[in-house]
Amino acid sequence: MKKILLFIATIIVTFSANAQQGVQFPYEEMGKTATTYFEAYRNLDADGMAAVYADDIQYIDETLAGYGGKTFNASSKDEVIKNFKENFFPSAKKFDWQEESRFFSGNQGVFRGTLVVHYKGSVNGKSDDITYLWSVPYVSILTFKDGKIARHNDYVNYPVATFTEKK
């Protein structure tokens, strides 16, 4: 029995040591890429976003389906950028990612906070001099490949979002 326990302990120690020596991920580089990305997103700079996208980027927001919409799923750099330029950015003044935490594991970064979109007044039938703030908790997961963002998954708590006129 002692030999079996010693054998099991040896295997556990060996696997633990090997796991710690596993693949190293460039978390600092991933963090810089994410910061560049969210800054471009904040400033409605679709071309800046495209610069950090892999050609086969997938941008998915499955939580939109639960809010009376359908899942947003764009699956190439051209398709994602076209959607931002034509559908998302024209009605916005700024996307303010108020990040509360981030961490990296493997080839992914997880970002959590509150997203505040500054919308033009025209989204509510008013002058574009007026700004509306849409505020919502979010989690975004970025998957990295070869130094680029290969996938962006959004999880947005749409039911608790607020929409108010900026005073």
C-alpha positions as CSV (number, residue, x, y, z in Angstrom):
1,M,0.0,0.0,0.0
2,K,2.9,2.4,0.8
3,K,4.4,1.7,-2.6
4,I,1.2,2.6,-4.3
5,L,0.8,5.8,-2.3
6,L,4.4,6.7,-3.0
7,F,3.9,6.0,-6.7
8,I,0.8,8.2,-6.9
9,A,2.5,11.0,-5.0
10,T,5.4,10.8,-7.4
11,I,3.1,11.1,-10.4
12,I,1.3,14.1,-8.9
13,V,4.5,15.9,-8.2
14,T,5.8,15.1,-11.7
15,F,2.7,16.4,-13.4
16,S,2.6,19.5,-11.2
17,A,6.3,20.3,-12.1
18,N,5.6,19.8,-15.8
19,A,2.5,21.9,-15.7
20,Q,4.4,24.8,-14.2
21,Q,7.0,24.6,-17.0
22,G,4.3,24.6,-19.7
23,V,3.8,27.0,-22.5
24,Q,4.5,30.6,-21.7
25,F,2.1,33.2,-23.0
26,P,3.1,36.8,-23.8
27,Y,0.7,38.4,-21.3
28,E,2.4,41.8,-21.4
29,E,2.1,41.9,-25.2
30,M,-1.5,40.7,-25.0
31,G,-2.3,43.5,-22.4
32,K,-0.8,46.1,-24.7
33,T,-2.8,44.9,-27.7
34,A,-6.0,44.9,-25.6
35,T,-5.3,48.4,-24.4
36,T,-4.7,49.6,-28.0
37,Y,-7.9,47.8,-29.1
38,F,-10.1,49.3,-26.4
39,E,-8.7,52.8,-27.0
40,A,-9.5,52.5,-30.7
41,Y,-13.0,51.2,-29.9
42,R,-13.5,54.1,-27.4
43,N,-12.6,56.6,-30.1
44,L,-14.7,55.0,-32.8
45,D,-11.6,54.2,-34.8
46,A,-12.6,51.1,-36.8
47,D,-9.3,51.1,-38.7
48,G,-7.4,51.2,-35.4
49,M,-9.4,48.2,-34.2
50,A,-8.7,46.4,-37.5
51,A,-5.0,46.9,-37.0
52,V,-5.0,44.5,-34.0
53,Y,-7.5,42.0,-35.5
54,A,-6.5,38.7,-37.1
55,D,-7.9,38.4,-40.6
56,D,-10.3,35.6,-39.5
57,I,-11.5,37.5,-36.3
58,Q,-14.8,36.4,-34.9
59,Y,-16.8,38.9,-32.9
60,I,-19.7,37.4,-31.0
61,D,-22.3,38.7,-28.7
62,E,-24.6,35.9,-27.8
63,T,-26.2,37.8,-24.9
64,L,-27.9,40.1,-27.4
65,A,-30.2,37.2,-28.4
66,G,-31.6,37.1,-24.9
67,Y,-32.5,40.8,-25.1
68,G,-35.0,40.4,-27.9
69,G,-32.4,40.5,-30.7
70,K,-30.4,37.8,-32.3
71,T,-26.8,36.8,-31.7
72,F,-24.3,39.1,-33.2
73,N,-21.7,37.0,-35.0
74,A,-19.3,38.5,-37.5
75,S,-16.6,36.3,-38.7
76,S,-14.0,38.2,-40.7
77,K,-12.0,41.4,-40.3
78,D,-13.9,43.0,-43.2
79,E,-17.3,42.0,-41.9
80,V,-16.6,43.2,-38.3
81,I,-15.2,46.5,-39.5
82,K,-18.1,47.0,-41.9
83,N,-20.6,46.4,-39.1
84,F,-18.9,48.9,-36.8
85,K,-18.6,51.6,-39.5
86,E,-22.2,51.2,-40.8
87,N,-24.2,50.1,-37.8
88,F,-22.6,50.9,-34.5
89,F,-20.3,54.0,-34.8
90,P,-22.6,56.3,-36.8
91,S,-25.0,56.8,-33.9
92,A,-22.3,57.0,-31.2
93,K,-19.9,59.7,-29.9
94,K,-17.8,57.4,-27.8
95,F,-17.6,54.0,-26.2
96,D,-16.3,54.4,-22.7
97,W,-15.0,51.0,-21.4
98,Q,-14.8,51.6,-17.6
99,E,-12.7,48.5,-16.9
100,E,-12.8,47.2,-13.3
101,S,-10.6,44.2,-13.7
102,R,-8.7,42.2,-16.3
103,F,-6.7,39.0,-16.2
104,F,-5.0,36.7,-18.7
105,S,-5.0,32.9,-18.8
106,G,-3.6,30.9,-21.7
107,N,-4.3,32.8,-24.9
108,Q,-7.2,34.7,-23.5
109,G,-7.8,38.0,-21.7
110,V,-10.9,38.5,-19.6
111,F,-12.1,42.1,-19.1
112,R,-14.9,43.2,-16.8
113,G,-16.5,46.5,-16.0
114,T,-19.2,49.0,-17.1
115,L,-19.6,50.1,-20.7
116,V,-21.0,53.6,-21.2
117,V,-21.9,54.4,-24.8
118,H,-22.3,58.1,-25.5
119,Y,-25.0,58.2,-28.1
120,K,-26.0,61.1,-30.4
121,G,-29.4,62.6,-29.6
122,S,-30.7,61.4,-33.0
123,V,-31.0,57.9,-31.5
124,N,-33.9,59.3,-29.5
125,G,-35.3,61.7,-32.1
126,K,-33.4,64.7,-30.7
127,S,-30.6,67.0,-31.9
128,D,-27.1,65.5,-32.0
129,D,-26.0,68.2,-29.7
130,I,-27.7,66.2,-27.0
131,T,-25.9,63.1,-25.6
132,Y,-27.6,60.0,-24.2
133,L,-25.7,57.6,-22.0
134,W,-26.3,53.9,-22.3
135,S,-24.6,52.2,-19.3
136,V,-24.4,48.4,-18.8
137,P,-22.2,45.8,-17.0
138,Y,-20.0,43.8,-19.4
139,V,-17.5,41.0,-19.6
140,S,-15.4,40.8,-22.8
141,I,-13.1,37.9,-23.6
142,L,-10.4,38.4,-26.2
143,T,-8.7,35.4,-27.6
144,F,-5.2,36.1,-29.1
145,K,-3.4,34.3,-31.9
146,D,0.0,35.4,-33.2
147,G,-0.2,38.7,-31.5
148,K,-3.6,39.6,-32.9
149,I,-7.1,39.4,-31.6
150,A,-8.7,36.3,-33.1
151,R,-12.0,36.4,-31.3
152,H,-14.0,38.9,-29.2
153,N,-16.8,37.5,-27.1
154,D,-19.1,40.0,-25.4
155,Y,-21.3,39.2,-22.5
156,V,-23.5,42.2,-21.8
157,N,-26.2,42.4,-19.1
158,Y,-28.7,44.1,-21.3
159,P,-31.7,43.8,-19.0
160,V,-30.1,46.1,-16.4
161,A,-28.8,48.7,-18.9
162,T,-29.8,52.4,-18.3
163,F,-30.4,55.0,-20.9
164,T,-30.4,58.6,-19.7
165,E,-29.8,62.1,-21.1
166,K,-26.4,63.5,-20.2
167,K,-26.9,66.7,-18.2
